């Protein structure tokens, strides 16, 4: 009896010691995983600064102070780093999810900020889109309509040679808000323009993370977990921020709209403002328009419709006044891109499984039907009370899976929404899609590169 | 408006809050799982496909260098007919920018043996011309017996 009492007296102390030890172990593991992510990002940036490679597009030496430290970024360096970073990210997110409160808010913010700054300091990674966007800005400033002419209309522009040959004849597929935001890049030299767009990317990323934090707190989720899941995601950091893609601006508008709509007190003004902000994001990239039907089906009030219509009318009026009717057709870019096929897309991979060399027009039709069915189902669910934010994120994920022109940064769209919704399947599905995509990317590691 | 909505069939009436439906959630989860498995299968199949293809294309380049006795870096290699193991590999006949000299193109088939494939035919192309049937000349082997070289 006495020994049993003694044992009972000791056990809580022993238990708390165990908890303390395992808490320290978990904190140590989290720090290690964060270090792996920071080291991975630093390695990619320093190696990329060594110059042109399959992962680093040809570009002016605007960040030459980083040169001479790393080695050229080949598949052998980048792909293992991507795999390890993604695994470390998954483990860190799982740890933060299982142990709420383990990560100190200040620590998490500093860690995510460090990742963003490392990518900001380095060269342009994994895509030439930034140079195309600087070229569009120079066109607009020089009186050439970027919605009619591609960068080939301004061959004297110093950055012309850094634009991918695939895009030199393509007019801008982006909306008027993006063109206006990037105009300052057309007023300065090429190097200055690159830095302006990189700085804009950094500010947009900071906005995305701050708004993710804010929305998570308002909706009763752990904001630390939310910014870790978004801000430490390797497809967000290396690809989206590394290439300063306008998806960051689109997501910033998306989250600003959501922040207005979930904030309290709810009012018609907030609903109209939230819808208008989402439309502003759709005037960066029309894809964001997918949120509006879910918002309207959920609210079933006039205010968001009026807000959306007013914002759209204003945006299109400005676009028409500045660049004429070709700037008004916001779906033209989607239509053109929708006809393209990237080897990254699941549609392309599925066609290979079926023994076909690529995606045929009938496949485009079938994929469009699948997307429409998925969106219609989500709309019905939203009408019946399902969370419109989750439905929007599922819609974006469905677009990423069914598009024949999948880019890695498209898989990032639903991520900030997935961390502020109760449907945990959404976050799991988004991360599974990303994991499959990352594994598919590693094929050059397993065979010779011709 | 509300009166109008109330006339809708029960499954179509709007709701402020969702009513839990476990069966629907299970069906959705099953569909999502099936989709994830399908995407994983297509991705892994594609990796296998890409790796296998890359190995064959490297053998094509090696074969071109071995057959022509020219150790050039820029040797193109690609499939001649999809889903058939027949490839075509082209490169300059003398040093220069890719495509700037007369091109020698070889058709290869069969498995790679010792990193080399079996050359079954070929043709030449004038400088700065694309590999289209009308541009091919000095054809030999399988290229002559098929419709690959209309000009001989």
Interface residues (C-beta under 8 A of the other chain):
Chain A: X297 X300 X346 X348 X349 X350 X352 X353 X355 X357 X380 X381 X383 X384 X385 X386 X387 X401 X425 X429 X432 X433 X436 X437 X439 X440 X442 X443 X444 X446 X447 X448 X449 X450
Chain B: X11 X12 X13 X14 X15 X16 X17 X18 X19 X28 X29 X32 X35 X36 X38 X39 X40 X41 X42 X43 X44 X45 X46 X47 X49 X50 X51 X52 X54 X55 X57 X58 X60 X61 X77 X82 X83
